[in-house]
């Protein structure tokens, strides 16, 4: 049976999501106990994607093991809009998650906007997305109510913190200064938000998709309050990967593999695709390899739920830090 931390012959440390989630899960469990009740998270499943069902089932398991309630509601996609609106108005429902994609187009974006912001554990509503891109971290002037961040990008950030890629000696918001990161995926749900978050924390980020490479950064010396985006015309992975000390990939499908010959020796490699974007030989070049992040994402989901509950209080009690 594989251990939660594996050491390869090349001294690459392979860290599994279960190990990385433990510390964060302990914090979430302690914070939940302060509520003296079990918050209810409702998940809507309207697609046939087997990965979405596995994610829902593991969310249910994690909830019940840690003092949360979870209810999976399977509805036809044509009835999903009304089902979300009903849950919005149900005082017993504390949080809502929808397992995308549903329609795979702008209709999904519409569905994201109708989830009540007070129940949007995924942080996909307009206000939260606006705050994320503008590097606005709080909902109130007193800075007691933190804005909600999308779960998968935030899970990757928490992994980078656990790996000490973030430098706690530097001021909050600048803790990735000096790091160059390549993110292979520029989807609106994960890749682009992740690139923005990393750049807002001080990194130079190369955001890659089939249409090319964009660089997200805050200028030399972190001059700007929020990130800006620059198209790197003519650039390919041959230009970006050799510069990057962290490589994060989430290309769907089982055919894509990150070209290992372009990796820097000693790079940190993180896979967030449901498939393996890194061949096993990545261990011969990487210093740290994280093959999946799902368990961390679910803990972040519960953390966001607690934050929503905290934000609804007139005088926030810091249920979650």
Secondary structure as GFF3:
##gff-version 3
##sequence-region A 1 321
A	DSSP	beta_strand	5	7	.	.	.	ID=ss1
A	DSSP	beta_strand	13	15	.	.	.	ID=ss2
A	DSSP	alpha_helix	17	33	.	.	.	ID=ss3
A	DSSP	beta_strand	40	45	.	.	.	ID=ss4
A	DSSP	alpha_helix	50	65	.	.	.	ID=ss5
A	DSSP	beta_strand	69	74	.	.	.	ID=ss6
A	DSSP	three_ten_helix	77	79	.	.	.	ID=ss7
A	DSSP	alpha_helix	80	88	.	.	.	ID=ss8
A	DSSP	beta_strand	95	99	.	.	.	ID=ss9
A	DSSP	alpha_helix	106	114	.	.	.	ID=ss10
A	DSSP	alpha_helix	126	134	.	.	.	ID=ss11
A	DSSP	alpha_helix	151	162	.	.	.	ID=ss12
A	DSSP	beta_strand	180	184	.	.	.	ID=ss13
A	DSSP	alpha_helix	191	200	.	.	.	ID=ss14
A	DSSP	beta_strand	204	209	.	.	.	ID=ss15
A	DSSP	beta_strand	212	217	.	.	.	ID=ss16
A	DSSP	three_ten_helix	220	222	.	.	.	ID=ss17
A	DSSP	beta_strand	228	231	.	.	.	ID=ss18
A	DSSP	alpha_helix	237	240	.	.	.	ID=ss19
A	DSSP	three_ten_helix	241	243	.	.	.	ID=ss20
A	DSSP	beta_strand	246	249	.	.	.	ID=ss21
A	DSSP	three_ten_helix	260	262	.	.	.	ID=ss22
A	DSSP	beta_strand	268	271	.	.	.	ID=ss23
A	DSSP	three_ten_helix	280	284	.	.	.	ID=ss24
A	DSSP	beta_strand	288	290	.	.	.	ID=ss25
A	DSSP	alpha_helix	294	312	.	.	.	ID=ss26
###
